[in-house]
C-alpha cells in the first residue's frame, strides 16, 4: 500500500527535476513534453512531492506568476499509484497558501473541476482544444492580412500588445518565446504590432499559442502562416467565444479533441481584452 502523501513534504522543483516531471506525465498517460516542462520550470515555480520509494515524483504542479495579474496554475499531476488519495487537494491547498492574496487562474478538465470548485475557484470561460493537419480550402486565396516572421526589433511591440491583451506583465515568459518556439510571426500595421502567434513543438504536434490578433481575420492569417511552416499537425486551445475562428479551423482539417474550463479564484474574471485573446501560450501557464 502506498505511503500516505500527507506525511511527506511538498518541495520546490528545479530544472533538475525535468526528467521526473516528464516521467510523471507519462505515468498518467500524458505526452512527456519535456520541452514544455523546461519552459514552465524556468519561468514559473514548480512544486512536488517525492515518491517515498525513490521512484521520482508522486505529485507535481507549476505556478507561473505575472506581476499584478493572476498567477496561472498548471500541470497538476498525481502518480497513478497515489491517485484518489487526496494528493491533488493537498497540493492545491499548499499552492493557495504559498500565493496568499494573489489571484489565481487555471484551465480545468471535467474531472478536475469539482476539486477546484471545492477550493473556491469559479468558472469564467471555456476553451476548445482542436488538433489535426491544417489544409486550406481549394478555392482559398492568399490571406487578406499579411504576416511575417518576427524580428528582434519587434519584441518591445509584442510585449506592449501582450500586456494590454493579457492584462498582466508576461515579460519573463514572452521573452523566452524566440528560443522556445519553432516559429514566431507577427501582424504589423500602420499603428504597430497588432497581432502575434507562436508555434512550438510537442511530441506529435506543433502547438499554436499564444495567439493574439486584432480580429478573427488576423487570427486566421497567423494560423495559416504558421501552418505553412510545418508538416506536423497543429494543436491549439481556442476560447469558445471566438466561434468564427473555431468554425474556420474545423473547416480546414482540425478536429475537436476536448473542452477545458477556465476558472479563477480571488477575482471576478480574467483581466485584459478577451476579444483579442484567441489562444493561450499553453493551458498550463495562460
Secondary structure, DSSP 8 states (H G I E B T S, - for coil): ----GGGS--EEE-GGGHHHHHHHHHHTTS---HHHHHHHHHHSEEEEEE-TTSSSEEEEEEEE--TTS-EEEEEEEE-GGGTTSSHHHHHHHHHHHHTTTS-EEEEE-HHHHHHHHHTT-EEEEEEEEEEE-----TT--S-SS--EE--GGGHHHHHHHHHHHHSS--HHHHTTHHHH-SEEEEEEETTEEEEEEEEEE-SSEEEEEEEE-SSHHHHHHHHHHHHHT-SSEEEEEEETT-HHHHHHHHHTT-EEEEEEEEEEESSSS--S-GGGEEE-S-TTT-
